Amino acid sequence: MRRGIPTWLKILMPIVGIGLPLLLWSFLSYNGLVKDIFLPTPDKVITTGLELFREDDLIKDILASTGRVLGGFIAAALVAIPIGLLMGTFHSMEGLFSPFVSAVRYMPVAAFVPLIIIWAGIEEPAKILIVFMGIVLYNITMIVDGVKAIPDEVLNAAYTLGANRWVLLSKVIFPAALPSIINTLRVNIAGAWNFLVLAELLAASEGLGFRILRSQRYLQTDRVLFCILIIGVIGLTTDYALKRLGMVLTPWAEQGERQS
């Protein structure tokens, strides 16, 4: 357990993990065991996807959705990181913010949509606000846990060497918590994409979520599946980029602190 595996096995396991669901999908669809309207064949999904790129300007939808996700994600990170650091470091800040964070994070974002329309209208700010509200409180909670995991001995050693509160926060706590912060962002950017479809219910005329909803209305399952696959590819690319960023910014972090 928790030991390294041979290189060939590292390569084989992801292939099996992806290949088995693909084989099951192919078996069910090509043999007609599931109707095409429910599960089109893989080649039909790919062919339809290529048509979307050629004829329906799918790139425009990808850029629109990615912009909304990144807008909400970056805003949530800018709010959550300082608040999470303060709550995890100072009991007074935890006492100030914890009741609000603990209560509101259980409230469904969908319930706030009527208020968001009143506050921000139905244009781009409203869509970004939905993504922001969907992940910011989870970011804060996970960052607080990461900060609290820093051993007290590290903080006491810094105090002994003459560090004041600002030096302790900026030179000790933040670097020590940075691997956990990056892992938090990796986890919750997936949540940002989940809230995208809800965001694009608000009078959107473009975007992957909008295209999925429109395709579902006309029972175009192949288009739905292709758009979902596109979101998965973008998500994996973003996750890999954040993982590489963590390796560059936190070379001192142990491998076990990073998610595989």
PyRosetta script that sets phi, psi and omega in degrees:
from pyrosetta import init, pose_from_sequence

init()
pose = pose_from_sequence("MRRGIPTWLKILMPIVGIGLPLLLWSFLSYNGLVKDIFLPTPDKVITTGLELFREDDLIKDILASTGRVLGGFIAAALVAIPIGLLMGTFHSMEGLFSPFVSAVRYMPVAAFVPLIIIWAGIEEPAKILIVFMGIVLYNITMIVDGVKAIPDEVLNAAYTLGANRWVLLSKVIFPAALPSIINTLRVNIAGAWNFLVLAELLAASEGLGFRILRSQRYLQTDRVLFCILIIGVIGLTTDYALKRLGMVLTPWAEQGERQS")
pose.set_psi(1, 137.1)
pose.set_omega(1, 179.3)
pose.set_phi(2, 57.2)
pose.set_psi(2, 31.7)
pose.set_omega(2, 175.4)
pose.set_phi(3, -113.7)
pose.set_psi(3, 159.9)
pose.set_omega(3, -179.9)
pose.set_phi(4, -65.1)
pose.set_psi(4, 156.8)
pose.set_omega(4, 177.4)
pose.set_phi(5, -123.1)
pose.set_psi(5, 158.1)
pose.set_omega(5, -179.7)
pose.set_phi(6, -58.6)
pose.set_psi(6, 154.9)
pose.set_omega(6, -178.8)
pose.set_phi(7, -59.6)
pose.set_psi(7, -41.1)
pose.set_omega(7, -178.5)
pose.set_phi(8, -62.3)
pose.set_psi(8, -33.6)
pose.set_omega(8, 179.6)
pose.set_phi(9, -74.8)
pose.set_psi(9, -34.5)
pose.set_omega(9, 175.6)
pose.set_phi(10, -61.1)
pose.set_psi(10, -35.5)
pose.set_omega(10, 179.5)
pose.set_phi(11, -77.6)
pose.set_psi(11, -39.9)
pose.set_omega(11, -174.7)
pose.set_phi(12, -68.7)
pose.set_psi(12, -43.0)
pose.set_omega(12, -172.7)
pose.set_phi(13, -62.1)
pose.set_psi(13, -45.0)
pose.set_omega(13, 175.9)
pose.set_phi(14, -62.3)
pose.set_psi(14, -35.8)
pose.set_omega(14, 178.1)
pose.set_phi(15, -63.0)
pose.set_psi(15, -42.8)
pose.set_omega(15, 178.2)
pose.set_phi(16, -66.2)
pose.set_psi(16, -41.6)
pose.set_omega(16, -178.2)
pose.set_phi(17, -61.7)
pose.set_psi(17, -35.1)
pose.set_omega(17, 177.7)
pose.set_phi(18, -87.2)
pose.set_psi(18, -37.2)
pose.set_omega(18, -174.5)
pose.set_phi(19, -67.5)
pose.set_psi(19, -39.4)
pose.set_omega(19, -178.0)
pose.set_phi(20, -62.4)
pose.set_psi(20, -49.2)
pose.set_omega(20, 176.0)
pose.set_phi(21, -60.8)
pose.set_psi(21, -36.5)
pose.set_omega(21, 179.0)
pose.set_phi(22, -66.2)
pose.set_psi(22, -40.7)
pose.set_omega(22, 176.9)
pose.set_phi(23, -63.8)
pose.set_psi(23, -41.7)
pose.set_omega(23, 178.6)
pose.set_phi(24, -63.6)
pose.set_psi(24, -43.8)
pose.set_omega(24, 177.1)
pose.set_phi(25, -58.8)
pose.set_psi(25, -46.3)
pose.set_omega(25, -179.1)
pose.set_phi(26, -64.4)
pose.set_psi(26, -42.7)
pose.set_omega(26, -178.7)
pose.set_phi(27, -61.8)
pose.set_psi(27, -45.7)
pose.set_omega(27, -177.2)
pose.set_phi(28, -69.7)
pose.set_psi(28, -39.1)
pose.set_omega(28, -174.6)
pose.set_phi(29, -81.8)
pose.set_psi(29, -45.3)
pose.set_omega(29, -176.8)
pose.set_phi(30, -69.9)
pose.set_psi(30, -28.2)
pose.set_omega(30, 179.1)
pose.set_phi(31, -89.4)
pose.set_psi(31, 2.5)
pose.set_omega(31, 176.6)
pose.set_phi(32, 71.7)
pose.set_psi(32, 16.3)
pose.set_omega(32, 180.0)
pose.set_phi(33, -71.4)
pose.set_psi(33, -24.3)
pose.set_omega(33, 174.0)
pose.set_phi(34, -125.1)
pose.set_psi(34, 133.8)
pose.set_omega(34, -177.3)
pose.set_phi(35, -61.9)
pose.set_psi(35, 148.8)
pose.set_omega(35, -176.8)
pose.set_phi(36, -59.5)
pose.set_psi(36, -32.0)
pose.set_omega(36, -179.0)
pose.set_phi(37, -67.8)
pose.set_psi(37, -24.4)
pose.set_omega(37, 178.2)
pose.set_phi(38, -94.0)
pose.set_psi(38, -37.4)
pose.set_omega(38, -177.0)
pose.set_phi(39, -148.7)
pose.set_psi(39, 89.4)
pose.set_omega(39, 177.6)
pose.set_phi(40, -68.4)
pose.set_psi(40, 160.7)
pose.set_omega(40, -178.7)
pose.set_phi(41, -69.5)
pose.set_psi(41, 154.7)
pose.set_omega(41, 179.8)
pose.set_phi(42, -56.4)
pose.set_psi(42, -40.8)
pose.set_omega(42, -178.1)
pose.set_phi(43, -68.1)
pose.set_psi(43, -32.0)
pose.set_omega(43, 177.0)
pose.set_phi(44, -67.7)
pose.set_psi(44, -38.9)
pose.set_omega(44, 178.3)
pose.set_phi(45, -62.9)
pose.set_psi(45, -44.5)
pose.set_omega(45, -179.9)
pose.set_phi(46, -66.0)
pose.set_psi(46, -42.9)
pose.set_omega(46, 179.3)
pose.set_phi(47, -62.0)
pose.set_psi(47, -44.1)
pose.set_omega(47, 177.8)
pose.set_phi(48, -63.0)
pose.set_psi(48, -39.5)
pose.set_omega(48, 178.7)
pose.set_phi(49, -61.7)
pose.set_psi(49, -42.6)
pose.set_omega(49, 178.3)
pose.set_phi(50, -63.7)
pose.set_psi(50, -36.4)
pose.set_omega(50, 175.9)
pose.set_phi(51, -64.7)
pose.set_psi(51, -37.1)
pose.set_omega(51, 178.2)
pose.set_phi(52, -62.9)
pose.set_psi(52, -39.9)
pose.set_omega(52, 177.5)
pose.set_phi(53, -66.4)
pose.set_psi(53, -40.4)
pose.set_omega(53, -174.9)
pose.set_phi(54, -77.4)
pose.set_psi(54, -40.9)
pose.set_omega(54, -168.1)
pose.set_phi(55, -108.2)
pose.set_psi(55, -28.6)
pose.set_omega(55, -172.8)
pose.set_phi(56, -113.1)
pose.set_psi(56, 11.5)
pose.set_omega(56, 175.1)
pose.set_phi(57, 55.0)
pose.set_psi(57, 54.9)
pose.set_omega(57, -178.9)
pose.set_phi(58, -63.9)
pose.set_psi(58, -27.3)
pose.set_omega(58, 178.1)
pose.set_phi(59, -57.3)
pose.set_psi(59, -39.2)
pose.set_omega(59, 178.8)
pose.set_phi(60, -61.2)
pose.set_psi(60, -40.9)
pose.set_omega(60, 177.9)
pose.set_phi(61, -66.8)
pose.set_psi(61, -41.0)
pose.set_omega(61, 179.5)
pose.set_phi(62, -61.5)
pose.set_psi(62, -45.7)
pose.set_omega(62, -179.5)
pose.set_phi(63, -64.9)
pose.set_psi(63, -40.1)
pose.set_omega(63, -179.7)
pose.set_phi(64, -63.2)
pose.set_psi(64, -47.6)
pose.set_omega(64, -178.3)
pose.set_phi(65, -67.9)
pose.set_psi(65, -41.7)
pose.set_omega(65, 179.8)
pose.set_phi(66, -62.4)
pose.set_psi(66, -39.6)
pose.set_omega(66, 177.9)
pose.set_phi(67, -63.1)
pose.set_psi(67, -41.4)
pose.set_omega(67, 179.0)
pose.set_phi(68, -66.6)
pose.set_psi(68, -42.5)
pose.set_omega(68, 179.8)
pose.set_phi(69, -64.5)
pose.set_psi(69, -47.0)
pose.set_omega(69, -178.8)
pose.set_phi(70, -65.2)
pose.set_psi(70, -36.9)
pose.set_omega(70, 177.7)
pose.set_phi(71, -60.4)
pose.set_psi(71, -49.6)
pose.set_omega(71, 178.7)
pose.set_phi(72, -68.0)
pose.set_psi(72, -37.7)
pose.set_omega(72, -178.8)
pose.set_phi(73, -66.0)
pose.set_psi(73, -46.4)
pose.set_omega(73, -179.5)
pose.set_phi(74, -66.2)
pose.set_psi(74, -42.9)
pose.set_omega(74, 178.0)
pose.set_phi(75, -61.1)
pose.set_psi(75, -41.9)
pose.set_omega(75, 179.3)
pose.set_phi(76, -64.7)
pose.set_psi(76, -38.7)
pose.set_omega(76, 178.8)
pose.set_phi(77, -66.5)
pose.set_psi(77, -41.7)
pose.set_omega(77, -178.9)
pose.set_phi(78, -64.8)
pose.set_psi(78, -30.6)
pose.set_omega(78, 178.0)
pose.set_phi(79, -84.0)
pose.set_psi(79, -43.2)
pose.set_omega(79, -171.1)
pose.set_phi(80, -73.3)
pose.set_psi(80, -37.6)
pose.set_omega(80, -174.6)
pose.set_phi(81, -62.4)
pose.set_psi(81, -52.5)
pose.set_omega(81, 179.3)
pose.set_phi(82, -65.5)
pose.set_psi(82, -39.8)
pose.set_omega(82, 179.7)
pose.set_phi(83, -65.8)
pose.set_psi(83, -42.2)
pose.set_omega(83, 178.9)
pose.set_phi(84, -63.4)
pose.set_psi(84, -40.0)
pose.set_omega(84, 177.3)
pose.set_phi(85, -63.7)
pose.set_psi(85, -43.5)
pose.set_omega(85, -179.6)
pose.set_phi(86, -66.4)
pose.set_psi(86, -43.7)
pose.set_omega(86, -179.7)
pose.set_phi(87, -65.6)
pose.set_psi(87, -37.9)
pose.set_omega(87, -179.5)
pose.set_phi(88, -75.4)
pose.set_psi(88, -18.3)
pose.set_omega(88, -176.6)
pose.set_phi(89, -98.6)
pose.set_psi(89, -42.6)
pose.set_omega(89, -173.2)
pose.set_phi(90, -114.4)
pose.set_psi(90, 125.8)
pose.set_omega(90, 178.3)
pose.set_phi(91, -62.8)
pose.set_psi(91, -32.0)
pose.set_omega(91, 179.2)
pose.set_phi(92, -63.8)
pose.set_psi(92, -41.6)
pose.set_omega(92, 179.0)
pose.set_phi(93, -69.8)
pose.set_psi(93, -34.9)
pose.set_omega(93, 176.1)
pose.set_phi(94, -65.3)
pose.set_psi(94, -41.4)
pose.set_omega(94, 177.7)
pose.set_phi(95, -64.7)
pose.set_psi(95, -31.6)
pose.set_omega(95, -179.7)
pose.set_phi(96, -74.0)
pose.set_psi(96, -46.8)
pose.set_omega(96, -172.1)
pose.set_phi(97, -94.2)
pose.set_psi(97, -26.7)
pose.set_omega(97, -170.9)
pose.set_phi(98, -59.7)
pose.set_psi(98, -43.5)
pose.set_omega(98, 179.8)
pose.set_phi(99, -59.0)
pose.set_psi(99, -42.0)
pose.set_omega(99, -179.9)
pose.set_phi(100, -67.5)
pose.set_psi(100, -48.4)
pose.set_omega(100, -178.0)
pose.set_phi(101, -63.0)
pose.set_psi(101, -44.7)
pose.set_omega(101, -176.9)
pose.set_phi(102, -64.9)
pose.set_psi(102, -36.5)
pose.set_omega(102, -178.0)
pose.set_phi(103, -78.8)
pose.set_psi(103, -47.4)
pose.set_omega(103, -171.9)
pose.set_phi(104, -72.0)
pose.set_psi(104, -29.0)
pose.set_omega(104, -176.9)
pose.set_phi(105, -68.9)
pose.set_psi(105, -13.3)
pose.set_omega(105, 175.1)
pose.set_phi(106, -91.5)
pose.set_psi(106, -5.8)
pose.set_omega(106, 179.6)
pose.set_phi(107, -85.8)
pose.set_psi(107, 127.4)
pose.set_omega(107, -177.3)
pose.set_phi(108, -66.3)
pose.set_psi(108, 134.3)
pose.set_omega(108, -179.4)
pose.set_phi(109, -62.4)
pose.set_psi(109, -32.9)
pose.set_omega(109, -179.8)
pose.set_phi(110, -58.1)
pose.set_psi(110, -30.8)
pose.set_omega(110, 179.7)
pose.set_phi(111, -69.0)
pose.set_psi(111, -21.0)
pose.set_omega(111, -179.6)
pose.set_phi(112, -87.8)
pose.set_psi(112, -7.3)
pose.set_omega(112, -175.1)
pose.set_phi(113, -56.4)
pose.set_psi(113, -45.2)
pose.set_omega(113, 177.3)
pose.set_phi(114, -58.5)
pose.set_psi(114, -38.9)
pose.set_omega(114, 178.3)
pose.set_phi(115, -68.8)
pose.set_psi(115, -38.5)
pose.set_omega(115, 179.4)
pose.set_phi(116, -62.3)
pose.set_psi(116, -38.7)
pose.set_omega(116, 177.2)
pose.set_phi(117, -62.0)
pose.set_psi(117, -40.4)
pose.set_omega(117, 178.6)
pose.set_phi(118, -67.6)
pose.set_psi(118, -42.7)
pose.set_omega(118, -176.2)
pose.set_phi(119, -72.7)
pose.set_psi(119, -44.2)
pose.set_omega(119, -169.1)
pose.set_phi(120, -123.2)
pose.set_psi(120, 3.4)
pose.set_omega(120, -179.1)
pose.set_phi(121, 77.6)
pose.set_psi(121, -153.7)
pose.set_omega(121, -177.5)
pose.set_phi(122, -122.6)
pose.set_psi(122, 11.2)
pose.set_omega(122, -179.1)
pose.set_phi(123, -88.3)
pose.set_psi(123, -163.5)
pose.set_omega(123, -173.5)
pose.set_phi(124, -57.7)
pose.set_psi(124, -41.6)
pose.set_omega(124, 179.6)
pose.set_phi(125, -55.8)
pose.set_psi(125, -36.2)
pose.set_omega(125, 179.8)
pose.set_phi(126, -66.3)
pose.set_psi(126, -40.7)
pose.set_omega(126, -179.2)
pose.set_phi(127, -66.6)
pose.set_psi(127, -42.2)
pose.set_omega(127, 177.6)
pose.set_phi(128, -65.4)
pose.set_psi(128, -37.7)
pose.set_omega(128, 179.9)
pose.set_phi(129, -63.2)
pose.set_psi(129, -37.7)
pose.set_omega(129, 178.4)
pose.set_phi(130, -63.6)
pose.set_psi(130, -45.9)
pose.set_omega(130, 178.2)
pose.set_phi(131, -62.0)
pose.set_psi(131, -43.3)
pose.set_omega(131, 178.7)
pose.set_phi(132, -58.2)
pose.set_psi(132, -50.4)
pose.set_omega(132, -178.1)
pose.set_phi(133, -65.0)
pose.set_psi(133, -28.9)
pose.set_omega(133, -177.7)
pose.set_phi(134, -68.8)
pose.set_psi(134, -27.0)
pose.set_omega(134, -172.8)
pose.set_phi(135, -122.2)
pose.set_psi(135, -17.2)
pose.set_omega(135, -170.2)
pose.set_phi(136, -62.3)
pose.set_psi(136, -41.5)
pose.set_omega(136, -176.7)
pose.set_phi(137, -71.6)
pose.set_psi(137, -32.8)
pose.set_omega(137, 175.7)
pose.set_phi(138, -69.2)
pose.set_psi(138, -37.5)
pose.set_omega(138, 174.0)
pose.set_phi(139, -56.8)
pose.set_psi(139, -48.6)
pose.set_omega(139, -177.9)
pose.set_phi(140, -59.5)
pose.set_psi(140, -47.9)
pose.set_omega(140, -177.1)
pose.set_phi(141, -60.6)
pose.set_psi(141, -44.0)
pose.set_omega(141, -178.0)
pose.set_phi(142, -71.4)
pose.set_psi(142, -34.6)
pose.set_omega(142, 177.8)
pose.set_phi(143, -68.1)
pose.set_psi(143, -40.3)
pose.set_omega(143, 176.8)
pose.set_phi(144, -57.5)
pose.set_psi(144, -45.0)
pose.set_omega(144, 178.8)
pose.set_phi(145, -61.8)
pose.set_psi(145, -38.7)
pose.set_omega(145, 178.6)
pose.set_phi(146, -65.2)
pose.set_psi(146, -39.6)
pose.set_omega(146, 179.2)
pose.set_phi(147, -68.0)
pose.set_psi(147, -41.8)
pose.set_omega(147, -179.2)
pose.set_phi(148, -66.9)
pose.set_psi(148, -19.2)
pose.set_omega(148, 179.4)
pose.set_phi(149, -77.4)
pose.set_psi(149, -9.6)
pose.set_omega(149, 178.2)
pose.set_phi(150, -69.3)
pose.set_psi(150, 126.6)
pose.set_omega(150, -177.3)
pose.set_phi(151, -61.4)
pose.set_psi(151, 141.2)
pose.set_omega(151, 177.3)
pose.set_phi(152, -61.0)
pose.set_psi(152, -29.0)
pose.set_omega(152, -179.7)
pose.set_phi(153, -60.1)
pose.set_psi(153, -35.2)
pose.set_omega(153, 178.8)
pose.set_phi(154, -64.7)
pose.set_psi(154, -43.6)
pose.set_omega(154, -179.4)
pose.set_phi(155, -67.7)
pose.set_psi(155, -42.0)
pose.set_omega(155, 179.8)
pose.set_phi(156, -64.2)
pose.set_psi(156, -37.8)
pose.set_omega(156, 178.1)
pose.set_phi(157, -63.7)
pose.set_psi(157, -39.5)
pose.set_omega(157, 178.9)
pose.set_phi(158, -66.2)
pose.set_psi(158, -40.8)
pose.set_omega(158, 176.7)
pose.set_phi(159, -62.0)
pose.set_psi(159, -41.6)
pose.set_omega(159, -179.6)
pose.set_phi(160, -61.4)
pose.set_psi(160, -33.5)
pose.set_omega(160, 179.7)
pose.set_phi(161, -82.9)
pose.set_psi(161, 3.6)
pose.set_omega(161, 173.8)
pose.set_phi(162, 97.9)
pose.set_psi(162, 12.4)
pose.set_omega(162, -179.6)
pose.set_phi(163, -71.8)
pose.set_psi(163, 139.2)
pose.set_omega(163, 172.1)
pose.set_phi(164, -92.5)
pose.set_psi(164, -176.6)
pose.set_omega(164, -174.8)
pose.set_phi(165, -62.5)
pose.set_psi(165, -43.1)
pose.set_omega(165, -178.4)
pose.set_phi(166, -65.3)
pose.set_psi(166, -44.1)
pose.set_omega(166, 178.6)
pose.set_phi(167, -63.3)
pose.set_psi(167, -42.2)
pose.set_omega(167, 179.7)
pose.set_phi(168, -60.5)
pose.set_psi(168, -43.7)
pose.set_omega(168, -177.4)
pose.set_phi(169, -69.7)
pose.set_psi(169, -43.6)
pose.set_omega(169, -173.1)
pose.set_phi(170, -86.3)
pose.set_psi(170, -32.5)
pose.set_omega(170, -174.1)
pose.set_phi(171, -102.2)
pose.set_psi(171, -16.2)
pose.set_omega(171, -177.4)
pose.set_phi(172, -119.3)
pose.set_psi(172, -59.2)
pose.set_omega(172, -173.0)
pose.set_phi(173, -67.7)
pose.set_psi(173, -48.6)
pose.set_omega(173, -177.5)
pose.set_phi(174, -62.1)
pose.set_psi(174, -48.2)
pose.set_omega(174, 177.3)
pose.set_phi(175, -61.6)
pose.set_psi(175, -38.2)
pose.set_omega(175, -179.6)
pose.set_phi(176, -66.9)
pose.set_psi(176, -33.3)
pose.set_omega(176, -178.3)
pose.set_phi(177, -88.5)
pose.set_psi(177, -10.7)
pose.set_omega(177, -173.8)
pose.set_phi(178, -59.2)
pose.set_psi(178, -42.6)
pose.set_omega(178, 176.0)
pose.set_phi(179, -57.7)
pose.set_psi(179, -41.1)
pose.set_omega(179, 178.4)
pose.set_phi(180, -67.2)
pose.set_psi(180, -37.1)
pose.set_omega(180, 178.5)
pose.set_phi(181, -63.2)
pose.set_psi(181, -44.9)
pose.set_omega(181, -180.0)
pose.set_phi(182, -65.1)
pose.set_psi(182, -39.8)
pose.set_omega(182, 175.8)
pose.set_phi(183, -62.3)
pose.set_psi(183, -39.1)
pose.set_omega(183, 177.0)
pose.set_phi(184, -60.5)
pose.set_psi(184, -44.5)
pose.set_omega(184, 179.5)
pose.set_phi(185, -65.0)
pose.set_psi(185, -37.3)
pose.set_omega(185, 177.6)
pose.set_phi(186, -62.2)
pose.set_psi(186, -41.0)
pose.set_omega(186, -178.8)
pose.set_phi(187, -69.7)
pose.set_psi(187, -45.1)
pose.set_omega(187, -169.6)
pose.set_phi(188, -86.2)
pose.set_psi(188, -11.3)
pose.set_omega(188, 172.0)
pose.set_phi(189, -67.8)
pose.set_psi(189, -25.6)
pose.set_omega(189, 172.6)
pose.set_phi(190, -64.6)
pose.set_psi(190, -39.2)
pose.set_omega(190, 175.5)
pose.set_phi(191, -63.1)
pose.set_psi(191, -34.4)
pose.set_omega(191, 178.4)
pose.set_phi(192, -60.9)
pose.set_psi(192, -42.0)
pose.set_omega(192, 177.7)
pose.set_phi(193, -67.8)
pose.set_psi(193, -32.9)
pose.set_omega(193, 177.4)
pose.set_phi(194, -64.1)
pose.set_psi(194, -35.9)
pose.set_omega(194, 180.0)
pose.set_phi(195, -81.9)
pose.set_psi(195, -6.6)
pose.set_omega(195, -179.2)
pose.set_phi(196, -62.1)
pose.set_psi(196, -44.7)
pose.set_omega(196, -178.1)
pose.set_phi(197, -60.6)
pose.set_psi(197, -42.1)
pose.set_omega(197, 176.6)
pose.set_phi(198, -61.9)
pose.set_psi(198, -41.6)
pose.set_omega(198, -179.9)
pose.set_phi(199, -63.4)
pose.set_psi(199, -37.1)
pose.set_omega(199, -175.6)
pose.set_phi(200, -85.3)
pose.set_psi(200, 6.0)
pose.set_omega(200, 167.4)
pose.set_phi(201, -73.2)
pose.set_psi(201, -19.0)
pose.set_omega(201, -175.6)
pose.set_phi(202, -84.8)
pose.set_psi(202, 80.9)
pose.set_omega(202, 172.0)
pose.set_phi(203, 51.5)
pose.set_psi(203, 36.1)
pose.set_omega(203, 177.7)
pose.set_phi(204, -77.9)
pose.set_psi(204, 145.4)
pose.set_omega(204, 176.3)
pose.set_phi(205, -115.7)
pose.set_psi(205, 1.6)
pose.set_omega(205, 178.0)
pose.set_phi(206, -158.2)
pose.set_psi(206, 163.0)
pose.set_omega(206, -179.7)
pose.set_phi(207, 122.3)
pose.set_psi(207, 155.9)
pose.set_omega(207, -178.5)
pose.set_phi(208, -66.6)
pose.set_psi(208, -41.5)
pose.set_omega(208, 177.5)
pose.set_phi(209, -62.2)
pose.set_psi(209, -43.2)
pose.set_omega(209, 177.0)
pose.set_phi(210, -60.1)
pose.set_psi(210, -43.3)
pose.set_omega(210, -178.9)
pose.set_phi(211, -67.2)
pose.set_psi(211, -37.4)
pose.set_omega(211, 176.5)
pose.set_phi(212, -61.6)
pose.set_psi(212, -46.1)
pose.set_omega(212, -179.1)
pose.set_phi(213, -64.4)
pose.set_psi(213, -40.8)
pose.set_omega(213, 179.4)
pose.set_phi(214, -67.9)
pose.set_psi(214, -40.2)
pose.set_omega(214, 179.5)
pose.set_phi(215, -66.4)
pose.set_psi(215, -37.9)
pose.set_omega(215, 177.8)
pose.set_phi(216, -63.0)
pose.set_psi(216, -35.4)
pose.set_omega(216, -179.2)
pose.set_phi(217, -62.7)
pose.set_psi(217, -33.6)
pose.set_omega(217, -178.4)
pose.set_phi(218, -103.5)
pose.set_psi(218, 16.3)
pose.set_omega(218, 176.7)
pose.set_phi(219, 57.0)
pose.set_psi(219, 37.0)
pose.set_omega(219, 177.8)
pose.set_phi(220, -93.3)
pose.set_psi(220, 75.1)
pose.set_omega(220, -172.7)
pose.set_phi(221, -62.9)
pose.set_psi(221, -34.3)
pose.set_omega(221, 179.8)
pose.set_phi(222, -63.0)
pose.set_psi(222, -38.3)
pose.set_omega(222, 177.7)
pose.set_phi(223, -68.6)
pose.set_psi(223, -40.0)
pose.set_omega(223, 177.9)
pose.set_phi(224, -59.5)
pose.set_psi(224, -48.9)
pose.set_omega(224, -177.9)
pose.set_phi(225, -63.6)
pose.set_psi(225, -39.8)
pose.set_omega(225, -178.9)
pose.set_phi(226, -66.1)
pose.set_psi(226, -41.6)
pose.set_omega(226, 178.6)
pose.set_phi(227, -64.2)
pose.set_psi(227, -37.6)
pose.set_omega(227, 176.4)
pose.set_phi(228, -63.7)
pose.set_psi(228, -41.5)
pose.set_omega(228, 177.8)
pose.set_phi(229, -63.0)
pose.set_psi(229, -38.7)
pose.set_omega(229, 177.9)
pose.set_phi(230, -62.1)
pose.set_psi(230, -43.8)
pose.set_omega(230, 177.8)
pose.set_phi(231, -61.3)
pose.set_psi(231, -40.4)
pose.set_omega(231, 178.3)
pose.set_phi(232, -62.4)
pose.set_psi(232, -41.4)
pose.set_omega(232, 179.0)
pose.set_phi(233, -65.4)
pose.set_psi(233, -44.2)
pose.set_omega(233, 178.3)
pose.set_phi(234, -62.5)
pose.set_psi(234, -41.6)
pose.set_omega(234, 179.5)
pose.set_phi(235, -62.5)
pose.set_psi(235, -44.6)
pose.set_omega(235, 178.8)
pose.set_phi(236, -63.6)
pose.set_psi(236, -39.7)
pose.set_omega(236, 178.7)
pose.set_phi(237, -63.5)
pose.set_psi(237, -43.4)
pose.set_omega(237, 178.8)
pose.set_phi(238, -65.0)
pose.set_psi(238, -42.1)
pose.set_omega(238, 179.3)
pose.set_phi(239, -61.8)
pose.set_psi(239, -42.9)
pose.set_omega(239, 179.1)
pose.set_phi(240, -64.4)
pose.set_psi(240, -40.3)
pose.set_omega(240, 179.7)
pose.set_phi(241, -62.9)
pose.set_psi(241, -42.0)
pose.set_omega(241, 178.9)
pose.set_phi(242, -67.9)
pose.set_psi(242, -36.0)
pose.set_omega(242, 177.8)
pose.set_phi(243, -64.0)
pose.set_psi(243, -44.9)
pose.set_omega(243, 177.7)
pose.set_phi(244, -63.9)
pose.set_psi(244, -38.8)
pose.set_omega(244, 177.6)
pose.set_phi(245, -60.5)
pose.set_psi(245, -42.4)
pose.set_omega(245, 177.9)
pose.set_phi(246, -61.9)
pose.set_psi(246, -38.8)
pose.set_omega(246, 179.5)
pose.set_phi(247, -67.3)
pose.set_psi(247, -33.3)
pose.set_omega(247, 179.4)
pose.set_phi(248, -76.4)
pose.set_psi(248, -43.7)
pose.set_omega(248, -174.9)
pose.set_phi(249, -80.6)
pose.set_psi(249, -25.0)
pose.set_omega(249, -176.0)
pose.set_phi(250, -128.4)
pose.set_psi(250, 62.4)
pose.set_omega(250, 179.8)
pose.set_phi(251, -65.7)
pose.set_psi(251, -17.3)
pose.set_omega(251, 179.8)
pose.set_phi(252, -80.5)
pose.set_psi(252, -13.4)
pose.set_omega(252, -175.3)
pose.set_phi(253, -71.8)
pose.set_psi(253, 143.0)
pose.set_omega(253, 175.6)
pose.set_phi(254, -71.2)
pose.set_psi(254, 150.2)
pose.set_omega(254, -178.3)
pose.set_phi(255, -58.8)
pose.set_psi(255, -33.4)
pose.set_omega(255, -178.0)
pose.set_phi(256, -67.6)
pose.set_psi(256, -18.5)
pose.set_omega(256, 179.5)
pose.set_phi(257, -78.4)
pose.set_psi(257, -14.2)
pose.set_omega(257, -178.9)
pose.set_phi(258, -101.9)
pose.set_psi(258, 141.5)
pose.set_omega(258, 177.1)
pose.set_phi(259, -76.0)
pose.set_psi(259, 146.4)
pose.set_omega(259, 179.0)
pose.set_phi(260, -74.7)
pose.dump_pdb("model.pdb")
